[in-house]
Amino acid sequence: MSIKVFNADDHPILRKGITHLIKETNELEWVGSAADGQEAIDKIRTIQPDIAILDIEMPFYSGLEVVKILLNEGIKTQFILLTLFKDETFFQNAIKAGAKGYLLKESNEDEIIKCIRSVAQGQAYVNASLTQFLLNQNQQADNILSNLSDHEINILKLIALQKTTPEIAGMLFISPKTVANHRTNISKKLELIGEQNGLLKWAIEHRDLLQ
């Protein structure tokens, strides 16, 4: 049996490229496409494809929102998300939303087809270059954390929980000024000086490393 594949992307050239690839590949059957998130939701509900390949950033509804909405409705379609960005937060959000595949738009045709086949067989698939990128990012984060004292790591954990300076001071029985000094020192060690809300963003994005 052929794998019924739907695709959505607001960029016509990219949408047509994926469509052509599906049509030219044995055992894949192209069943439709959409130019925005709303159209994708409407068509996928009607067509019920085996696989839907969605751009993360689309008008009306993002690819992530499309996945969440349709999976919450109990649809059996499996989703693959396409993105330009090598970004850990995007990736984590995609997995949490229920996407089974995650591809960068730089992926070659063989990798796209491999992803479709893997997801159709019930296996998760992540772009190989993205996997290596995330591993390198985490390794760099681990190396950076080794430069922090235990006390600084504890403060960073509280920052990741979005605690304010006064709240952290009260929890650790130190003055707000001391907490502010620690935040400055941590920011220097993480090379975040001058970046607005940089420490908070970093702590939230790397929360898993702080467990």
C-alpha positions in Angstrom: 0.0 0.0 0.0 1.2 3.5 -0.8 1.8 6.1 1.9 -0.7 9.0 1.5 1.3 12.2 2.0 0.0 15.8 2.4 2.2 18.9 2.6 1.8 22.5 3.7 4.1 25.5 3.2 3.4 29.2 2.6 6.4 29.4 0.2 5.1 28.2 -3.2 8.5 27.0 -4.5 9.2 24.9 -1.4 5.6 23.5 -1.4 5.9 22.6 -5.1 9.3 21.0 -4.5 8.0 18.7 -1.8 4.9 17.9 -3.9 7.0 16.9 -6.9 9.3 14.7 -4.7 6.3 12.9 -3.3 4.8 12.4 -6.7 8.0 11.0 -8.1 8.7 8.5 -5.3 7.5 5.0 -5.4 5.1 3.9 -2.6 4.3 7.6 -1.8 1.0 9.1 -2.9 0.5 12.8 -2.9 -3.0 13.6 -1.7 -3.0 17.4 -1.4 -1.3 20.6 -0.2 -2.0 23.9 1.6 -0.5 27.4 1.6 -1.4 28.2 5.2 -2.3 26.7 8.6 -6.1 27.1 8.3 -6.2 25.5 4.9 -4.0 22.7 6.2 -6.4 22.0 9.1 -9.4 22.0 6.9 -7.9 19.7 4.2 -6.2 17.3 6.6 -9.5 16.8 8.4 -11.1 15.9 5.1 -8.4 13.9 3.5 -7.0 12.1 6.6 -3.6 11.4 5.1 -1.1 9.0 6.6 1.6 11.7 6.8 1.4 15.5 6.8 4.6 17.5 6.3 4.1 21.0 7.7 6.2 24.2 7.7 6.5 25.4 11.3 5.9 29.0 10.3 2.7 29.6 8.3 0.0 32.3 8.3 -3.1 31.8 10.5 -1.8 28.7 12.3 1.8 27.6 12.7 2.7 24.0 11.9 2.9 23.4 15.7 -0.6 24.7 16.2 -1.9 22.6 13.4 -0.4 19.5 15.0 -1.8 20.3 18.4 -5.3 21.0 17.1 -5.6 17.9 15.0 -4.0 15.5 17.4 -6.3 16.8 20.1 -9.2 15.9 17.8 -7.9 12.3 17.7 -6.7 12.3 14.1 -4.6 9.3 13.0 -2.3 11.3 10.7 1.4 11.4 11.7 3.1 14.8 11.4 6.5 15.9 10.2 7.6 19.5 10.8 9.9 21.5 8.5 12.0 24.4 9.7 14.8 26.7 8.7 16.1 26.9 12.2 18.6 24.8 14.2 17.0 25.6 17.4 16.6 23.5 20.5 13.4 25.3 21.7 11.7 24.7 18.3 12.7 21.1 18.4 11.4 20.5 22.0 8.1 22.3 21.2 7.7 20.1 18.1 8.2 16.9 20.1 5.8 18.1 22.9 3.2 18.9 20.3 3.3 15.3 19.1 5.2 15.6 15.9 7.0 12.4 14.9 9.4 13.9 12.4 11.6 17.0 12.5 13.4 18.1 9.4 15.5 21.2 8.4 14.6 22.7 5.0 18.3 22.1 4.0 17.5 18.4 4.0 18.2 16.6 0.8 15.6 14.5 -1.0 16.8 11.2 0.3 16.6 12.3 3.9 13.0 13.7 3.4 11.9 10.3 1.9 13.7 8.4 4.7 11.9 10.6 7.3 8.5 9.9 5.6 9.0 6.2 5.5 10.3 6.0 9.1 7.4 8.0 10.5 4.9 5.9 8.5 6.4 2.9 10.2 5.8 4.4 13.6 9.4 5.5 14.2 10.4 9.0 15.2 12.9 10.8 12.9 15.1 13.8 13.5 17.3 15.4 10.9 20.8 14.1 11.3 22.6 17.5 11.2 20.1 18.8 13.8 20.9 15.9 16.1 24.6 16.6 15.9 24.0 20.3 16.4 21.9 19.7 19.6 24.5 17.3 20.9 27.2 19.9 20.4 25.0 22.6 22.0 24.5 20.4 25.1 28.1 19.6 25.3 29.0 23.3 25.2 26.4 23.9 27.9 27.9 21.2 30.0 31.4 22.7 29.6 30.1 26.1 30.6 28.3 24.8 33.6 31.5 23.3 34.8 32.8 26.9 35.3 30.0 27.7 37.7 30.1 27.1 41.4 27.4 25.0 43.1 25.9 28.1 44.6 25.7 29.8 41.1 24.1 26.6 39.6 21.5 26.7 42.4 20.7 30.3 41.5 20.5 29.4 37.8 18.0 26.7 38.6 15.8 29.2 40.4 16.1 31.6 37.5 15.0 28.8 35.2 11.9 28.5 37.4 11.4 32.2 36.6 12.0 33.3 40.2 12.7 37.0 40.7 15.8 38.4 42.4 13.9 39.2 45.7 12.3 35.7 45.6 15.7 34.0 45.2 17.1 36.2 48.0 14.4 35.1 50.3 14.7 31.4 49.4 18.5 31.4 49.9 18.6 33.7 52.9 20.9 36.2 51.2 20.4 39.8 50.2 18.9 40.9 46.8 22.2 42.7 46.1 24.1 39.4 46.6 21.7 37.7 44.1 22.2 40.5 41.6 26.0 40.1 41.9 25.7 36.4 41.3 23.5 37.0 38.3 26.1 39.4 36.8 28.9 36.8 37.4 26.9 34.0 35.9 26.1 36.1 32.9 29.8 36.9 32.4 30.7 33.2 32.6 27.9 32.3 30.1 29.0 35.2 27.9 25.5 36.8 28.0 26.6 40.3 29.0 24.6 43.0 27.1 21.8 40.6 26.0 18.4 41.7 27.3 16.9 39.0 29.5 19.7 36.8 28.2 20.2 34.9 31.5 16.5 34.1 31.9 16.3 32.9 28.3 19.4 30.8 28.7 18.2 29.2 31.9 14.8 28.3 30.5 16.2 26.9 27.3 18.7 24.8 29.2 16.5 23.8 32.0 17.0 20.1 31.3 20.7 20.5 32.0 20.0 22.0 35.4 18.0 19.1 36.8 
